[in-house]
Amino acid sequence: MPALCRDCLHQFDAGRRCRACGSPRVVAHPELFDLSVAHMDCDAFYASVEKRDNPELAHKPVIIGGGRRGVVSTACYVARIRGVRSAMPMFKALQLCPEAVIIKPRMEAYVQASRAIRDLMNDLTPAVQPLSLDEAFLDLSGTARLHGAPPAVMLARLVATMRDQLGLTGSIGLSHNKFLAKVASDLDKPHGFSVIGRADTDAFLRDKPVSLIWGVGAATRAALEQAGIRTFNDLLRWDRGDLTARFGGMGDRLWHLARGQDARRVSAHEPVKSISNETTFHEDTADPDILDGHIWRMAEKVSDRAKARGLAGRVVTLKLKRANHSSLTRRVALRDATQLADVIYRTARALFDQTGNQGPYRLLGCGLSGLCPEAEADLSTDLLDPQSQRRSGAERAADAIRRKFGNDAIMKGRALR
């Protein structure tokens, strides 16, 4: 069976340890050197960047997030062992891990690290499709002759270079399509390398829950359970037409994914259609102060991501999900495109006020769409709000201060809610 040492990149027949360097970090699979579609997911990315930049944090539990009334953005694996999870209320996280070091997100540092990783990926293949700052699909089909090595070797070299040059780690999923590559990357974290081949696809999927499919959330899962569908085996019993009739386009997609089929290409030029952020609360809430704090933090994150990509948007969307999983979505088109957190927040907050607070809510989201280059943003003054230009100038000044002195140099009080 083909095997690869992930430390020295030696290729050999299967064994528990590398025959060249003795490392136990070996990946082996019958199709290891025949597969070319991969998903790379950085390990606890935000927390890893913080630990890299501050070695004193190396062995400490680190949580990225807001104040005590905020939520966890992400946590390092030391904190995850204690039960800390993304979107968990900060007070709950601190109950589980009271010695944790809390750090507010430094989006510019994460964007810079993401760009460095992206450059390494682009050296391997032009077919790189980013999903977020810390993950991307890669298609290395036809690159073996160029690099003198099969895709699996180049992917192992990629994460080794990330570790040595950037001080960051990632996990690789390798398969024959995007769906299975993404599934594989979650099988062995952190710093893992997992393979799902064509021959073992059916056996691998058969008893897995349908929640394994990206995009199948609580509401979809509940609808599938009402139809008696909990596992891929259950999906296989359904006729394609019946699934489509009951679940529409999602039903047709489920029929193909149940068989491990995914015809989507890895597209390096797929345009960004929207920028959004959402969180699921550990406990449902209707507290307007807590919800207001979340709206502001989400507006900041959406704004940071838009600024990092040089984009602005003309449509602001607010998404709310109640305890019974019913959803409310409100959106409004702006007169001018924006990338400013202040404008996004005020628009989203106005949309929230229009709903009349029909909570309690279990999920809150904020987004920006109708995207355009940032040069087209905020071109005119709002005559009905004479303070808008002052707030815009203050935000741009705050951005400049953060770039020079760090993300914690200045912040708004509402971010502490």
N, C-alpha and C positions, 0 to 999 in steps of 0.2 A: 504493500500500500504506500503511495507517495506520502512523504512527510517533509516538514520544513521546520527548521529551528528558527524561532522568532528573535533570537538574540544574535547569532552569527550568520543567519540566512543560509546555512548549509542544507542542501537537499539530499535526502537519503530514503531508504525503505523504512517503513514504520518501526518505531521503537519508543520506549518511554522516555529516553534521554537522547540528546543530540550526540551523534557519534564523533563529532568534531570537537565540541567544547564541553560536553557533558551537561548542558542546560536541560532542565525538565520542561522548559517552555516550548513545547513541540505541538504543532498542529498537523494532523494526519487525516486524509480522506481520499477515497478512490478517485474522486473527480477534482482534487485540489488544484491541479495545474491545467484544468480544462475550463474553469469558470472565470467570468470576467466582469460581472456586475456586482458592485460593492456598495455598502453603506458604512460610512465612518461617523461615529458619534463620540465626541469628546467626553471624557469622564469628569462629571461634576464641574463643568467648565468654569463658571464664575468663581467658585471656591478654589479651584486649582490655580487660576490666575492669581488670586489673592495669596495663596500659599507660596507660589513661585516668587512673587514680588516681596514677600515678607517671610523669610525662612524661619523666623521665630514661631510661625503658625504651623509648621510642618506636621507636628504630631498632635495638634489640638483640634477639637471639634469646632468647625467654622460654619456659621449660618449667614447667608446673604439675605438681607431683608430690611424692613423698616423698624419703627419703634415697637414698644410692647403691644400696641393695638394694631400693628401691621400684620403682615403674613410673610411666610418663608418663600423667598424666590427660589433658592436652591440651598443644598447643604452638602458638605463633604461627606465622604463615606464613614468617617469616624462618628459624625453626628447621626448618620442614617442608621448605623448599628444600634443607636439608642432609641430609634423609632421616629426621628425627625423626618418629615416629608415636605415636598414642595406644596405650597398653598395652605399649609397648616398655620393657624393663628400663632403669632410669636409667643404669646403667653403660654400656650400649650407646649410649644417647642422647648421653652425654657424650663417648664416643669419636668420634661423628659430628660433634658440635658442642661442643667443649670450652669455648668462651667463653660458653656459654649461661648465663643467669641463672635459677637454680632457685628457685621460689616455692611454698610449701605452699598448698594450696587455702584460700580464705577464703569459705566457703559463705554466710555471712550477707551479704557484699558482693554475691555473685552473685544471691542471692535478692532483694535490694533492687533491683538493676538489672533483674532479670526482671520484677518487679512493675511497675516504671515502664514497661517495654516493653508489658506486658499492658494497662496503662491506655490507652496509645496505640491499641492494637488494638481495645479495647472502644469507643473513640470512633468507630471506623469501622463496626463491625457487632456485633450481639449473638452472632453465630455464630462464636465463637473457641474452638478446641479445642486446648489446650496438650498437647504430647507430652512436654516436659521444660522445664527452666528456659530453654532457648535456642531452642526451636522450637515452632511451632504452625501448625495449619490455620486458614484464614479462608474464610468463604463470604460474599461481598459481593453476592449476588443481590438485586436489588430495591433497592439502596442508591444507584443513580445519581441518582434524583430528589432524594433527601435531601441528597446532597453536591454536586449540580450537576456531577458528573464521573463518568466510567465507572470501574469497579474498578481498571483498570490505572493510572490517574492517581492514585487514592487510595493504592495500594500504593507507587508511587514516592514519593509525599509522605510516607508512613509511614517509609520508610528514610531519607529526607532529614531528617525530624524527629528520628529516632533519632540520626543523625550530629550534627545541630546542637545538640540539647538534652541528649542523654545521652552523646555522645562515643563511640557504638558503631555498628557497621555490621552489615547483614544482607543476605542474598541471597534473592531472590524467585523462586518457581516458579509460573507461572500456567497453568492448563489447565481442562479440563471435568470433572475428577474428582480425588479425593484421591491416588490412586496416581500419576497422571501429574504432578500438581502437585509432589509430593515428589521425583519423579525430576528434574523440571525445575530445582528449586532447587539441585541438585548440579552442573548443567551449566556454570555460570559463576560460580565463587567465586574470591576474595571479592568482596563488594559487587556481585553480579551480578543480572541480571533475564532469565530465560529463559521462553519460551512454547512450549507444545506444543498445537496446535489439533486440532480434530476431524478436519479434512481430512488432516493430516499424521501422524496417530497411527500408522496401519498402517506407513507407510514408515519412520517413526522407530524403531519397535520391532523391525522384521523381523530385523535382523542382530545385535541386542543380546544379550548373555549373560543367562541366566536369573538370574544372581546380582544383576542390577539390581533384582530384586523384594525389597522389605524383608521380612525373615524367612527368606529362603533362605540359610542358612548353609552351612558346610562339609559337614555331614552330609546335609542335604537335597540339596545340589548333587551329592554323590557318588551318592546314590540316583537322581537324575535322569540323571546321566551313564551309570549302568548300564543305564538304559532308552534310551540314545541321545539324550537331551535335553540340549543345551548352549545353544541359542539359542531365541528366540521363534519362529523359523521351524520349529524342531523341534517345539515345542509345537503349532503350528498343524496339524501332520500327524496329531495324535492325536484320536480321537473323544472326546467329552466323557464318555461312559459308561466307556470304557476307562481314561481318566485317573483318574476317580473310583474305579473298581474297584481300581486299583493303588495310588493314593496317598490314598484317602479324601477327607475334606473339603478337604485341600490341593489335591488333583487338580482338584476342581471350581473352586476359586479360581484355579488356574493357567490353566484353560481360559478363564475370563473375562478375566483379566489379559493373556493372550496376544493378545487382541483389543482391549486398551485399555479394557475395561469394568470399572467399579468403582461399585457402587450405594450405597456407604456414605455417609451424610450427615455433614456437619461438625456435631458435637454439642457444644454448650457445656456441657452438663450431664452428660456421661458420667462416672460415678463412678470415682474412683481405686480399683482393686482390690488393688494391691500396690505396694510400693516396693522396688526391688532395685538391686544394683550387681554387675557381673561384669567380669572381665578375662581376656583370652587372653594367655598368656605367649609371649614371643619364643622361649624355649627351654623345653621340657618340664622339670618339676622335681618331685622327691619330697622335697626338703629340708624337714623339718618346721619349722625356724625361719623359712625364707622363706615357707612357706605360712601359718604362724601370723601373721606380719607382714601378709600380704595379708588374712587373715580380719579382723584388727583394723581395718585401713584401710577395708575394705568395711563393717564394722559401723558405723564412724564416719560414713561417707557416708550409709548408710541412715538412721542416727539423725538426722543433720543435715537430711536431706530430710523426714523425718517431723516433726521439730520445726518446720521452716519452714512446713509445711502444717497444723500444729496437729493432727496425727494420731498414733495409736499403733496397735500391732498385737498380735494374740494368737497368731500362728503365725510361727515362724522357719524359714526354708528354707535349706539348704546345697546348692549344685549343684557337681558335679565332672565334668569331662570328661577321659577318658584320651587317650593319644596316638593310639589307634585310633578315636577319636571316640565310643566307647561312653560312656554317661553314668551317673552315680550322683546321685540326688536324695534327700535326707533332709529331713524336716520334723518339727517337734514343736509341739504346742499348749501354750502357757503358761497357768499358773493365772490370771494377771492380764495385761492388755494392757500393753505397754511401748513407750517410744520412746527408752530409754536405750541408749547404745552399749555400756556394760558388760554389760548383760543380753543384748543381741543377740550380742555377741562370745562370751560364756561359753556361750551356748546353741549357737551355730554351732560353736564349738571342740569342745564335747562331741559334736556330731553327727559332726564330722570324726574324732574319736578312735574313734567307734563303727565307722567304715569300715575301721579297721586300716591306713590309708594304703596303698591299692591303686595308688599312682602308678607311674610319673610321670604328672603331669597337665599338660594343655595349657590348661585353663580352670578358673577358680574363680569361684563366684558366691554371693552372700548376699542374702536377701530377707526382707521382712516383709509379712504379709498378715493377713486377718481384721481389717481396719482399723476404727477407731472414733475418736471425738473424744478429744483428749489428756486431757480432764478425767476420763476413765475409766481412765487409765493408772496402774499401780503403786500400787494403793490399799491393799495390805496388806503386812505384813512377812513375809519368808521365815524361818520359825522354824528351818529347817535350815541357814540361812546367816546368822548373826547380824551379819556384816559387810556385808550387802547394803545396809542403810540408810545406813551410813557411805559406801559407794562411790557410792550414789545422790546423797547430799548433796554429795560431792566433785565429781561430774560436773556437777550443777546449778551449783555454785560456779564451776567451770572455765568453764562456758558464760557466766556473768555476767562473768567476767574477760575472756573473748574479746570479748564485746560492747563492753566499755569500752575495752580496750587493743589489740584486734586479734587475729586468729586465731593468730598466732605467739607470743602472750604466754605460753601454757602448753600443754604437750603431754605425752603418755605416752611413756616410753622404747621401748615395743614398737612404736610408730609408725615408728621408725628402722630396723626390721629389713628 
